[in-house]
Amino acid sequence: MLINAKRSEALKLAQTSYRQHAAIKPRSFLTLAKLAAGDLQSILDTGLDMKRSPNDYADLLKGRALALLFQKTSTRTRCSFEQAARELGATSNYIDWRTSNFVLGDLCDEAKVLSRYYDLIVARVNEHQTLKVLAASSEVPVINGLSDRFHPCQALADYMTMAEYFGPDLNGLRLAYIGDGNNVCRSLVHGALALGVHMTLCGPEGYKLDDETLATAKKCVSYVNHPADAVRDADIIYTDTWISMGSEAEAAKRLNAFSFYQVNEDLVSTAPSHALIMHCLPAHPGQEITAEVLRSSRSIVFDQAENRTHAQKALLRWILT
């Protein structure tokens, strides 16, 4: 008789648990395009304050745990999130997608299971659709650590770095982006639209930013054909690799197409004397940028890399508290 009573109770418990978990709708961060301008500005301001006064936030996420789920190799994203978690009092575990059951199990099921172990998932994936499925299935927030379409965490650190040098109000800042219309470029455009930054893009035909993104950002983005025209009034000169992960098979074709778009001393000399150099790294000196420019006194590339930690600390605070 006791077992029969428990059977009925067990079914009710299972149904209640199902309803409770189905009702969970966590706030994820997959793209800057979905982030309100006020929230973006708040994250940048908080990141700068966290960099200045790290001890004020030391126990902010004490007891929280992050999963770092990576399909792709990483230096900055992995290390900066690990350090961000540590500095906020949280723990983090790195999970190599290729050596986990994410390669065997159903993606929805694996995501749901992972979200029962952790308070947040940072996912670095090949295809953006994978992130969408993860976020839809997870019961905790999912952060885009990079996908083929977007790299919003990089853009957060980039704009925080610009705010560190040019002041917190970036409205009217002139950003010249030279090179491939890739995931970093796309996320920078989304940030520019929210912050009032004007972006001048310059790259070869066939590798320009997609029409869909450009259509949403007409008021802050323009294209020019010559790199010197792009940097003429620039406050920031930004470039990225010509051969992103996943496009190695067309390396020779890309090197030929982009050869005219190198950021070198001749190009920088045509820009305003105050213009600073940015690159999200890893760089390939001698290709998209010369070693002299990358490591010059006008380069803020390594401040930019350092700020991944601080911007992501602010993002974790925003999404978890």
NUVO-511240 format. One record per atom (N, C-alpha, C, O, CB): x, y, z. Coordinates in steps of 0.001 Angstrom, whole numbers, plus 500000, padded with zeros to 6 digits. Glycine has a CB too. Layout:
<rs>
XYZ...
</rs>
This chain:
<rs>
500821498790500000500000500000500000500855501260500000500530502246499339499071500006501205501968501212500762502853502380500835503449502690499468503539503852499071503977502145501862503856501646498752504446501832497428503420502428496474503749503315495686504979500496496877502172501947496537501130502485495661500910503969495903500734504733494955499824501729495864500918504379497154500750505797497489501918506611496955501731507708496427500624505987499013503119506071497093504309506764496620504316506887495097504834507862494553505562506037497091503745505902494414503702505964492948502898507173492494503319507914491606503096504670492362501762507361493099500920508510492750501608509817493099501551510780492334499569508425493465502253509850494247502967511054494677504143511348493753504425512504493438503459510900496125504832510280493318505987510456492437505579511093491118506283511962490604506673509115492180504450510668490565503981511238489306503671512719489471504026513532488618502739510488488803503008513068490572502694514473490819503962515305490963504046516424490455501832514613492072504955514742491666506227515450491821506917515663490483507466516733490218507148514683492760506886514634489642507518514739488323506820515792487473507476516571486782507496513378487601505499515818487524504752516805486746505008518221487251505128519155486457503256516496486795505092518378488557505392519691489133506785520147488740506987521301488363505264519654490659507750519232488831509124519561488455509208519958486983509910520903486623510055518373488736508484519227486140508485519526484709507966520931484451508561521688483684507640518501483943506848521281485096506256522600484896507173523705485399507314524748484759504910522685485597507797523469486552508689524487487129509878524750486229510238525903485988509174524054488512510488523693485734511671523872484888511298524407483507512064525159482903512426522549484747510127524022483010509692524517481702509416526011481742509487526692480719508444523770481237509103526515482921508769527942483062510013528824483153509902530048483080507903528155484301511189528227483309512426528998483458512816529610482110512964528897481117513575528100484005512980530920482085513390531628480867514589532522481203514419533717481444512202532478480275515783531959481220516956532751481618517314533816480589516978533699479410518150531838481838517999534854481052518438535942480176519817535600479623520803535628480361518467537308480941519896535285478363521171534932477743521754536127476999521097537154476833520995533743476785523001535975476553523709537045475841524377536420474626525489535898474707524765537766476768523674536486473496524176535862472277524682536866471264525514536533470421523106535027471654524183538110471338524580539138470386524331540517470975523392540711471748523823538974469059525172541470470609524978542849471057523733543476470450523218544463470975526191543687470711523249542921469364522079543490468696520850543445469586519930544244469409521800542751467396520819542525470540519662542366471419519834543117472739518946543069473590519419540892471695520945543798472921521232544468474186520831545934474098521250546645473185522727544336474549520021546383475048519590547782475061520787548701475252521750548343475930518549548022476173520726549888474651521844550835474726522190551172476171523366551289476516521510552118473959521177551327477015521427551643478416522141550526479142523008550779479979520136551950479113521782549281478827522456548132479437523905548038478965524803547746479755521706546829479106524127548284477684525493548260477154526355549306477843527469549005478273525489548494475635525859550522477953526614551583478609526888551228480066527982551486480569525858552912478519525914550644480742526085550252482137527168549201482293527967549261483228524777549732482702527199548232481374528227547188481425529614547801481222530557547445481928527957546101480351529741548721480262531035549363480016531483550167481235532647550098481630530957550276478778530571550926481828530910551733483001531312550843484173532268551138484891529726552630483398530573549755484357530888548828485448532237548163485218533018547999486155529790547761485584532517547779483968533806547161483663534971548071484008535976547620484557533871546784482201534837549353483685535895550314484017536052550449485526537172550540486029535591551687483394534935550462486249535003550565487707535608549306488308536365549384489275533610550815488297535286548164487753535865546909488242537370546868488012538114546316488822535199545712487559537807547444486924539247547484486653539954548396487654541050548084488119539516547965485210539325549518487980539923550462488929539862549951490362540798550146491137539226551808488837538759549298490711538530548922492119538095547464492213536959547188492599537459549842492769538976546522491868538571545111491830538123544563493177537260543687493231539703544277491318538697545066494263538349544534495582536906544814495969536339544111496804539267545110496627536308545837495368534914546167495680533947545094495191532793545054495618534545547507495064534413544227494299533528543222493703534011541794493983533565540848493334533423543447492193534904541644494929535617540378495111534708539182495407534994538073494956536606540525496221533630539382496149532761538266496524531391538349495857530433537732496322532593538225498030531300539101494785530010539358494148529311538076493715528094537961493856530196540264492953530068537103493184529484535858492689529961534656493492530086533554492959529823535665491218530226534873494766530676533779495623529639532664495649528450532902495862530952534286497050530111531451495430529225530296495410528644529971494051527994528937493897528124530511496356528862530831493046528364530574491692529389529756490908530581529767491214528055531906490956528894529042489880529768528187489073529470528385487594528309528422487186529596526702489461530531528512486792530418528729485349530937527515484601531947526926484986531190529995484920530251527142483538530744526129482610531282526834481372530600527671480781529620525108482231532504526494480982533113527036479765533143525906478739534038525061478752534568527612480039532160525907477861531952524829476894532483525270475536531906526149474896530445524442476799533593524654475091534284525162473906534423524098472827534962523015473055535655525687474287533915524443471629534180523656470429535488524087469781536162523280469140533025523790469431535850525360469946537008525938469267538131526226470257537897526394471454536612527222468529539339526279469738540481526635470571540351528078471048539630528876470451541800526438469798541050528399472119540921529741472681542070530035473624542556529152474331539585529897473410542495531281473625543401531791474650542689532860475455542463532693476654544700532354474020542331533970474793541757535116475502540385534820476105540129535159477260541647536293474563539516534199475342538163533959475858538187533024477054537554533296478074537267533378474763538916531926476931538973530981478044539632531599479268539063531584480359539723529722477632540832532144479088541589532655480243540898533842480905540904533964482130542995533061479813540301534716480094539657535897480666538402535527481440538125536130482476539314536895479571537641534556480966536462534131481718536861533380482989536218533540484026535563533248480844537900532573482920538377531896484128538825532917485171538505532793486353539534530934483790539564533919484722540040534949485644538890535817486139538866536201487308541103535820484969537941536129485267536787536924485673536007536215486776535622536830487770535876537202484471535779534919486590535067534147487606535831534160488923535252534362489990534850532702487134537132533942488833537958533889490044537927535219490788537799535242492012539406533518489690538043536312490067538079537627490707536739538022491324536686538889492196538499538673489702535659537388490873534339537673491437533922536646492494532814536707493026533302537713490327534823535703492793534541534708493816533836533472493319533451532623494122533737535313494870533654533342492011532986532174491429534015531131491000535217531398490986532111532591490224533531529948490653534391528908490104534016528685488637532919529041488208534264527581490925534932528097487881534662527798486479535277526460486107536333526092486621535204528912485566534626525743485227535141524481484716535171524536483193534179524879482550534282523287485210536320524193482632536478524154481179536055522785480666536488521759481190537944524465480767535211522772479643534716521530479051535036521549477566534507522372476819533180521352479292535897520648477145536228520515475721535108519737475046534914518553475319537616519801475514534385520398474178533250519790473483533642518457472863532880517491472902532713520735472402534843518418472289535281517254471512535550516034472370535562514917471852536519517594470735535764516208473651536031515084474543534908514892475556535094514248476589537353515291475266533740515458475249532575515298476117531471514597475334531614514333474140532082516676476661530383514304476010529272513646475324528417514600474511527367514208474001528410512942476319528854515854474382528201516739473425528406516239472000527650516608471101528733518167473568529415515408471787529632514846470444528760513614470213528670513125469087531115514482470247528117513107471265527320511899471154525833512134471415524981511631470683527840510868472105525531512892472452524151513056472873523404514117472090523989514862471304524107513388474317522096514172472320521264515205471732521637516553472342521786516665473559519760514896471945521786517566471506522252518873471973521311519461473018521766520017474017522390519838470798520011519344472798519038519889473751519180519204475111519162519863476151517596519718473215519320517889475094519422517142476347520716517468477078520713517671478292519336515639476082521826517521476340523114517811476975523131519214477567523681519431478647524255517655475966522529520165476860522470521535477369521650521609478646522033522289479597521883522473476316520532520916478666519674520933479852520388520311481041520303520823482158518357520191479578521097519204480805521843518563481892522923519495482433523067519654483645522475517247481410523682520109481524524755520999481952524210522152482791524846522597483746525512521541480736523033522624482420522451523746483148521949523349484532521651524224485346521319524341482350521848522063484816521505521618486168522735521597487075522600521487488294520863520226486123523929521701486496525165521674487271525745523063487522526457523277488504526183520826486565525438524004486632526104525310486657525085526447486684523909526260486372527030525463485440525564527621487063524719528816487096524733529564485772523872530409485527525167529743488209525707529259484914525834529964483634526730529147482724527652528473483184526406531408483829526452529212481421527258528508480420527843529520479445527109530292478828526409527444479662529156529516479308529829530273478245530150529270477143530862528295477384531144531011478773529639529497475946529824528544474853530554529204473692530176530284473238528471527987474384531588528550473226532375529005472068532204527941470997532715526830471136533917529232472431531486528276469925531001527246469004531317527587467552531703528709467223529502527056469174531142526599466710531374526798465284530238527588464630530483528544463894531541525450464589529009527188464899527854527780464223526932528462465225526683527941466313527083526709463438526430529630464848525576530388465762524283529641466079523723529812467161525254531752465168523808528825465157522586528061465406522747527158466625521788526917467357522216527224464172523954526664466836524219525828468014523956526606469294523386526071470245525670525310467998524368527858469319524117528713470481522632528913470713522169528887471853524796530063470304521892529109469652520450529306469788519795528089470429518924528223471289519814529589468421520217526907470008519660525683470582520073525554472043519257525194472890520120524445469783521332525845472339521795525796473723520973526722474610520511526326475680523274526170473804520798527953474154520074528943474956518610528555475124518030528777476186520176530328474312518012527982474093516607527589474174516406526400475104515337526240475692516075527256472790517433525570475236517317524353476042517812524541477473517359523847478383518085523230475388518720525455477674519349525636478975518399526286479975517545527093479608520607526475478835518562525924481237517789526533482319518587527618483029518134528180484026517351525469483323519772527908482514520597529001483038521046529856481850520968529405480707521840528452483852521509531070482099521934531926480991523084531319480182523937530608480714522350533282481523523080531619478889524157531220477979524807532479477427524113533393476981523621530311476818526130532532477454526890533643476892527627533159475649528243532094475651527887534227477936527554533945474608528265533653473366529743534014473524530107535189473565527635534428472175530585532982473613532027533188473684532672533281472318533877533511472220532666532080474463531908533111471276532271533269469865531443532291469061531257531138469448533803533037469629530945532778467926530327531913466923530742532440465564531431533456465469528758531868467069530324531750464511530692532203463172530054533545462828530556534258461960530289531164462142528959533898463493528241535130463177528629536307464066528702537440463590526767534894463289528879536055465346529073537140466298530184536833467302530490535678467598527779537420467033530772537915467810531728537797468923531459538972469876532279539883469983533244537800468404530315538950470563529909540114471361530800540391472567530947541546472965528507539926471833531399539355473157532282539593474304533526540365473876534031541201474626532686538257474963534016540087472674535148540852472156534760542308471973535514543207472344535643540261470828533593542542471405533147543916471177532948544664472484533234545859472557531856543927470377532463543983473520532337544628474830533689545138475307533814546290475723531745543650475862534697544281475245536041544682475677536598545791474801537286546688475288536988543485475658536304545731473516536782546755472592536209548121472946536944549105473025536417546388471153534911548180473157534291549473473474534663549943474882534745551146475127532765549375473342534883549028475788535374549427477104536759550064476983537058551048477660535421548212478058537598549498476118538938550047475894538856551431475273539595552333475667539762549115474997537969551606474308537785552931473710537316553931474768537774555073474792536769552866472544536403553501475639535906554386476697537004554719477693537009555805478274534722553742477422537929553799477892539042554034478799539949555143478272540505555914479054539842552745479003540099555227476964540995556208476348540285557503475943540870558583476026541655555599475136539030557398475506538341558574474964537222559089475857536563560073475520537781558251473613537003558436476987535938558864477888534711557989477734534534557351476696535575560319477634533854557947478758532729557004478760531673557274477698530985556345477275532078557020480091531526558506477261530551558828476218531229558711474860532022559570474473529957560257476422530909557643474143531573557373472861530797557928471665531182557703470518531766555878472686529726558638471925528940559211470831529818560141469974530415561091470479527714559986471392529879559850468689530684560658467774532080560128467532532787560649466670530783562035468291532502559106468266533820558511468032533876557944466616532885557406466123534125557401469080535023558061465966535186557585464594536082556340464577537262556401464923535786558703463694535505555239464177536179553943464175536332553453462741535343553243462040535395552909465025537574553274462311537852552733460973538175551252461105539101550876461824539032553499460279537427550426460423537664548981460441538153548562459066537453548725458067536373548191460842539374548016459029540014547633457765540096546109457712540748545489458552541444548281457625539429545504456716539569544062456566538273543314456370537344543808455730540250543518457738538218542122456924537147541167456678535878541544457445535946541904458621537599539759457066534733541463456789533451541711457456532997540476458210532003539846457848532379542133456438533723540136459253533524538876459967532677539049461231531984540053461392534868538273460330532743538057462126531939538078463340532309539239464269531430539818464908532093536765464077533587539583464348534014540708465174533478542010464593532927542836465322535554540756465282533634542196463297533135543400462629531635543554462854531153544650463142533446543351461120530905542462462722529449542499462878529066542938464294528146543738464467528838541115462565529767542417465307529461542796466687529873544234466979529206544925467750530157541850467661530959544688466375531344546088466528530285547019465942530007548078466504532697546344465859529697546627464818528639547433464215527436547522465147526855548595465308528220546844462859527060546407465760525932546421466697526212547363467872525329548100468311525646544994467216527449547330468373527811548231469462527829549684469025527415550569469773529159547852470020528308549930467814528361551294467289526968551888467185526763553062467494529046551319465923526022551089466755524648551545466608524066551967467953523330552950468036523789550448465981524398551222469005523873551524470338524567552727470972523943553487471712524021550312471243525857552901470682526657553907471380526840555208470604527388556170471143527997553340471698526396555255469356526562556466468563527933556605467942528340557707467572526290557651469403528657555492467821529968555488467175529765555410465654528885554696465174530847554289467690530587556148464910530519556036463455531632555125462962532806555361463247530620557427462787531265554090462228532220553137461686532389553324460190531411553376459445531781551715461990533622553422459763533944553412458350534601552073458048535635551739458627534872554614457958534006551313457149534497549986456811535223550023455469534877550790454571533340548971456772536234549172455366537004549110454127537524547691453943538260547183454789538178550136454140537150547061452861537593545709452581537281545334451151536552546054450469536949544725453537537817544223450682537639543836449277536235543309448992535543542829449889538663542782448896535839543405447754534563542840447318534558541334447597535564540643447434534317543123445801533405540863448017533286539446448330533522539136449792533223538035450253534241538665447501534064540113450534534351539892451955533794541021452816534227541232453949535862539763452179532825541739452256532228542836453001531160542313453960530706541174453856531626543872452040530783543164454879529754542812455843528445542520455117528160543113454076529563543942456877527659541614455664526429541192455002525407542327454921525385543226455762525824540001455734524577542264453907523588543317453649522585543454454789522134544561455084522848543034452350522232542343455433521246542390456510521740543261457663520995544091458184520935540972457013523002543069458058523570543882459142523697545333458714523369546239459480524943543338459569524167545556457503524332546923457017523001547668456960522938548867457233524980546913455640521954546958456607520644547602456485520144548123457824519407549108457871519629546628455901520540547468458917520095547898460246520972549005460814520637549597461840520084546717461201522086549286460159523059550220460748523442551339459788524559551852459853524312549469461174522542551719458912522857552736457904523293554056458516524146554749457962521663552969457016522710554407459660523001555721460231524386555805460872524852556903461175521953556070461256525057554663461086526364554726461753527481554054460969528628554069461416526270554093463109527188553468459818528194552709459071528259553190457628527233553444456998527883551200459115529491553313457111529685553611455697530864552794455183531756552421455946529921555134455469530857552520453881531943551784453240532736552719452339532160553576451667531396550586452430534046552560452322534901553254451363535793552216450697535971551115451219535754554377452056536349552567449553537136551600448786538616551609449131539293550591448988536974551866447327539126552755449587540564552872449828540844552992451327540195553787452007541145554091449072541796552219451855542109552292453278542466553691453763542120554066454884543233551368453584543157554467452928543528555827453339542297556692453559542292557549454442544437556475452289541256556477452768540000557205452969539320556778454266538656557582454920539055556979451781539486555528454630538861555011455854539480555614457103538770555908458064538978553494455908540789555802457101541477556231458326541684557742458398542186558242459405542817555540458429541310558473457359541624559904457283541162560690458516541880561576458979540990560496456044539998560386459042539470561099460207539307560186461421538556560507462342538134561734459864539998559063461428539747558034462435540335558382463804541417558959463912540313556715461964539587558014464841540114558019466207540723556659466537541697556561467284539000558373467223540129555618465966540586554239466156540746553588464790539872553713463932539590553427467048541869552889464589542068552058463404542071550608463874542921550211464671543408552427462643541133549830463386540922548462463871541081547491462706540588547734461604539511548308464531541777546389462968541845545329461971541791543979462667541928543889463887543126545454461115541589542932461879541491541569462391542107540638461354542419541052460237540001541173462699542276539393461734542873538421460840542108538321459523540890538493459487542932537067461512542820538046458467542191537840457166541682536405457024540827536119456187543179538165456038542217535515457850541877534089457730541346533618459077542112533185459938543122533231457282540049533703459250539421533300460501539385531783460621539526531069459628538006533873460601539194531294461851539048529857462055537875529337461231536756529842461319538846529531463555538160528320460431537137527759459563537309528144458113536695527540457234535793528185460026538142529148457845538349529578456449539774529295455982540245529899455018538043531079456300540461528376456664541855528075456316541992527514454904543025527706454261542438527088457313540976526831454420541056526205453097541187527237451981541696526923450904539829525340452853540735528457452226540831529497451211541890530536451566541787531701451183539483530173451028542904530100452300543936531024452772544612531765451629544741532988451682544977530275453577545043531052450604545760531685449495544878532721448795545340533810448454546233530622448485543632532382448588542691533291447944542495534548448783542451535654448246541345532595447711542380534384450082542166535513450974543418536397451054543308537622451025541774535015452373544571535805451150545798536593451215545933537484449987546373538629450087547020535676451340545557536957448842545629537746447619544578538862447621544874539993447234545443536843446394543367538548448050542280539526448026542518540680448995542139541818448715540966538847448354543146540387450137543302541400451187544653542121451162544895542999451990543115540757452528545515541768450245546878542296450265546935543828450241547903544413450726547647541747449091545923544475449689545878545933449589545420546590450894545463547814451022544953546345448454544980545773451866544306546307453050545110546115454333544540546007455418542959545654453204546406546075454209547257545930455390547331547244456181547432548325455601548672545478454976547278547131457507547496548290458379548996548377458643549545547594459418546674548174459734549647549328457997551094549485458108551438550947458412550547551784458555551796549019456806552703551237458507553123552594458889552703553636457849552340554756458208554643552641459081552750553276456575552326554212455537550855554581455703550482555748455586552568553613454145550020553572455979548596553850456155548353554678457415547592555645457383547800552539456222548987554309458511548786555013459780549234556472459664548675557349460324549556554307460917550238556730458830550731558103458672549698559024458032549805560245458139551998558106457837548699558446457368547647559262456738546492559543457704545582560306457379547112558558455479546529558930458884545469559117459882545820560279460803546971560715460819545253557821460705544857560794461575545168561835462557546249561365463529546367560172463806543901562236463331547023562293464035548164561935464888547748561270466193548554560593466831548977563165465196546478561463466597546020560870467857545404559482467666545069558829468654545009561786468519545247559018466439544556557763466167545288556581466803546513556487466728544419557549464656544533555689467423545084554527468113544769553255467337543829553214466544544530554432469546545563552223467575545476550974466825544881549876467700545272549702468854546866550553466303543921549134467126543321548015467834543294546768466953543200546853465729541906548372468295543379545614467606543319544308466944542875543321468009543386543347469129544716543891466295541927542450467673541367541557468698542260540354468995542023539648469976540003541069468262543276540105468176544226539022468356543529537651468217542326537556468460544911539144469731544253536606467837545673536614467507545956537313466179545190537195465223546198535196467461547062538037466140547471538760464941548464537926464130549071536977464627548092540122465315548599538313462885549556537660461984550428538756461380550183539199460257548823536817460856551445539194462122552300540284461636552852539993460250553370538912459972553451540526462606552723540997459392553130540817458010551960540540457096552095540611455874554122539705457908550799540220457677549581540056456883548670541267457103548872542304456471548843538730457260547680541156457980546717542256458151547319543475458833546785544579458725545530541779458950548434543274459537549083544371460238550575544081460314550982542922460392548477544571461660551385545127460292552821544921460420553201544852461893552498545380462754553603546044459709554313544200462167554785544076463547555075545442464147554842545664465335556039543198463610555592546375463313555938547719463802554704548456464319554761549116465356556606548539462686553601548343463603552371549032464014551725548308465194551259548943466140551374549123462831551701546983465131551079546190466195551701546488467551551001546533468562551200544701465886553012546690467574553732546858468847554232548286469045555179548522469796554909545894468914553593549231468369554012550624468458553391551303469672552542550731470356553636551377467181553828552529469924553308553296471059551856553719470863551194554119471821554166554523471289551356553636469636549962553992469355549037552781469445547820552917469320549851554624467971549602551617469658548811550395469745548292550203471173549046550290472142549649549174469305546992549942471277546397549627472586545866548189472562544926547846473279545244550638472940546482547374471736546050545999471516546110545177472803545221544363473053546909545346470442547135545377473614547279544532474797546422545027475958546034544236476818548736544473475220546126546315475993545110546816476920543749546228476536542962545823477392545062548381476910543503546194475261542273545635474712542107544173475132541021543759475539542269545754473178543183543398475032543137541986475430542917541852476934542125541021477377544434541267475021543625542677477724543450542644479175542011542938479562541477542338480496544384543644479847541390543851478850540044544283479209538970543251478929537815543441479308539714545531478485539334542158478269538375541056478147537925540617479543536739540372479763539001539856477366538858540518480474538518540082481836537541541046482491536531540620483051539785539958482695537829542332482429537023543316483153535644543492482518534642543617483223537749544660483198535598543502481197534303543624480521533434542406480814532222542532480990534496543789478998534044541244480865533283540027481124532875539915482593531842539322482905534096538806480717533662540469483479533217540557484869531939541388484958530991541018485651534323541169485761531926542500484257530737543350484264529547542641483614528410542789484061531024544671483539529816541876482563528755541114481906528186540060482851526971539880482924529284540449480623529059539366483573528598538344484527527750538976485625526737538412486037529801537598485150528163540133486091527380540840487108526001541187486562524989540989487236528110542121487571525968541704485338524700542114484725523766540920484521522559541032484732524961542809483382524311539804484121523462538668483735523075537797484924522039537134484889524172537819482699523894537788485981523633536911487120523053537607488335522507536957489227524881536236487512523169538920488374522640539610489561521585540614489162521023541293490021523765540312490336
</rs>
